[in-house]
Amino acid sequence: MRISARADYAVRAAVQLAAASEAGPLKAEAIADAQEIPHKFLESILGDMRRGGLVASQRGLRGGYRLARPPESISVADVIRVVDGPLVSVQGVRPPDLSYSGPAASLLPLWIALRANVRQILDGVSLADVVSGQLPPQVMALADDPAAWTNP
């Protein structure tokens, strides 16, 4: 699985909005500066997130962007799906829509299992979890394994 720059920037922007959820709307420029995201790229991402129902925008002097829902109810997976589509695909196709034959037939359950594991992790972590630094125990257990930090 590869996390695109678009998805990374979207998650970072969403986390920045979650951290400021009590302070009111943030201007796109402030988010871009805080997270070192190219402003024009961020505007496009925020537009996708607005259309996807994750952020709301407000015009005017005190305008900007805010989360459309509480940070506890928005998962990292929600953000990635809005800007990049399905979490796991093979050549742009969702695993259940694939079919293989012969010796490659067992690839389908492999891709399905991969998708299930990615979903379990990314759907299980909210923006509030990231902001608080309190990731779920199953995520921390995986990250605490020294092998997770090395390149094979």
VMD Tcl script that draws the C-alpha trace (Angstrom):
set ca {
  {0.00 0.00 0.00}
  {1.22 3.48 -0.84}
  {-0.01 6.66 0.86}
  {-0.12 9.41 -1.75}
  {1.05 12.97 -1.06}
  {-2.59 14.00 -1.45}
  {-3.71 11.59 1.28}
  {-0.81 12.54 3.57}
  {-1.56 16.25 3.17}
  {-5.28 15.66 3.72}
  {-4.71 13.75 6.95}
  {-2.26 16.38 8.19}
  {-4.72 19.18 7.38}
  {-7.55 17.28 9.09}
  {-5.41 16.76 12.19}
  {-4.54 20.48 12.21}
  {-8.26 21.29 12.04}
  {-8.99 18.76 14.79}
  {-6.38 20.35 17.05}
  {-8.02 23.75 16.52}
  {-11.63 22.54 16.68}
  {-12.39 24.63 19.77}
  {-10.71 27.76 18.38}
  {-12.94 28.21 15.34}
  {-12.26 28.12 11.62}
  {-8.72 28.11 10.27}
  {-7.68 29.81 7.07}
  {-6.19 27.56 4.41}
  {-2.99 29.62 4.52}
  {-2.59 28.92 8.25}
  {-3.05 25.18 7.72}
  {-0.64 25.19 4.77}
  {2.00 27.08 6.76}
  {1.60 24.94 9.90}
  {1.90 21.67 7.99}
  {4.23 22.82 5.18}
  {1.72 21.93 2.48}
  {1.67 23.78 -0.86}
  {-1.24 26.23 -0.56}
  {-2.81 25.62 -3.99}
  {-2.66 21.85 -3.49}
  {-4.24 22.24 -0.06}
  {-7.10 24.32 -1.47}
  {-7.94 21.46 -3.84}
  {-7.74 18.91 -1.02}
  {-9.94 21.02 1.26}
  {-12.47 21.29 -1.58}
  {-12.60 17.49 -1.83}
  {-12.93 17.22 1.94}
  {-15.77 19.76 1.91}
  {-17.60 17.90 -0.85}
  {-17.01 14.67 1.10}
  {-18.67 16.12 4.19}
  {-15.56 16.16 6.39}
  {-14.97 19.90 6.53}
  {-17.16 22.95 6.33}
  {-16.07 26.32 5.04}
  {-17.12 29.72 6.24}
  {-16.67 32.96 4.34}
  {-15.91 36.35 5.74}
  {-13.42 37.98 8.04}
  {-13.61 35.14 10.55}
  {-13.94 32.56 7.83}
  {-11.93 29.50 7.09}
  {-12.30 25.76 7.45}
  {-13.44 23.60 10.33}
  {-14.29 19.95 10.74}
  {-17.90 19.20 9.89}
  {-18.08 16.55 12.63}
  {-16.36 16.02 15.96}
  {-12.77 14.75 15.56}
  {-13.70 11.60 17.50}
  {-16.10 10.64 14.72}
  {-13.72 11.08 11.77}
  {-11.24 8.28 11.13}
  {-8.00 8.54 9.22}
  {-9.60 6.14 6.72}
  {-12.50 8.58 6.19}
  {-10.05 11.29 5.16}
  {-8.06 9.04 2.83}
  {-11.19 7.67 1.14}
  {-12.51 11.18 0.45}
  {-9.35 12.36 -1.30}
  {-7.98 9.13 -2.80}
  {-10.84 6.64 -3.04}
  {-10.61 3.03 -1.81}
  {-7.91 2.24 0.73}
  {-6.69 -0.80 -1.18}
  {-7.04 -1.46 -4.88}
  {-5.14 -3.50 -7.41}
  {-4.53 -1.60 -10.62}
  {-7.41 0.69 -9.64}
  {-9.86 -2.18 -9.03}
  {-11.32 -3.07 -5.64}
  {-10.25 -6.58 -4.58}
  {-13.76 -8.12 -4.57}
  {-14.11 -7.18 -8.25}
  {-10.99 -9.14 -9.23}
  {-10.67 -12.72 -10.36}
  {-7.60 -14.86 -10.86}
  {-7.11 -18.33 -12.20}
  {-4.58 -21.09 -11.94}
  {-1.67 -20.62 -9.57}
  {-2.61 -16.94 -9.06}
  {-6.07 -17.82 -7.66}
  {-4.91 -17.47 -4.06}
  {-3.94 -13.83 -4.68}
  {-7.56 -12.75 -4.25}
  {-7.84 -13.78 -0.58}
  {-4.41 -12.22 -0.02}
  {-5.60 -8.84 -1.36}
  {-8.84 -9.15 0.63}
  {-6.86 -9.86 3.83}
  {-4.59 -6.90 3.14}
  {-7.63 -4.66 2.69}
  {-9.18 -5.97 5.92}
  {-6.01 -5.21 7.90}
  {-5.62 -1.73 6.42}
  {-9.27 -1.00 7.20}
  {-8.90 -2.29 10.75}
  {-6.03 0.08 11.46}
  {-7.12 3.20 9.59}
  {-10.82 2.96 10.50}
  {-9.79 2.39 14.12}
  {-7.83 5.64 14.50}
  {-9.74 8.90 14.81}
  {-8.41 12.39 14.27}
  {-8.87 12.93 18.01}
  {-6.61 9.90 18.67}
  {-3.87 11.42 16.53}
  {-4.18 14.88 18.10}
  {-4.07 13.43 21.63}
  {-1.13 11.17 20.80}
  {-3.14 8.27 22.24}
  {-3.24 5.79 19.39}
  {-5.19 2.55 19.98}
  {-3.21 -0.24 21.72}
  {-3.27 -2.52 18.66}
  {-1.70 0.25 16.56}
  {0.96 0.96 19.19}
  {1.75 -2.76 19.49}
  {2.48 -2.90 15.76}
  {4.52 0.32 15.85}
  {6.50 -0.86 18.90}
  {7.87 -3.86 16.98}
  {11.45 -2.90 15.98}
  {11.02 -4.81 12.70}
  {8.28 -2.36 11.70}
  {10.89 0.41 11.55}
  {13.39 -1.37 9.32}
  {13.51 -1.85 5.58}
  {13.52 -5.49 4.55}
}
mol new
graphics top color blue
foreach p $ca { graphics top sphere $p radius 0.5 }
foreach p [lrange $ca 0 end-1] q [lrange $ca 1 end] { graphics top cylinder $p $q radius 0.2 }
display resetview
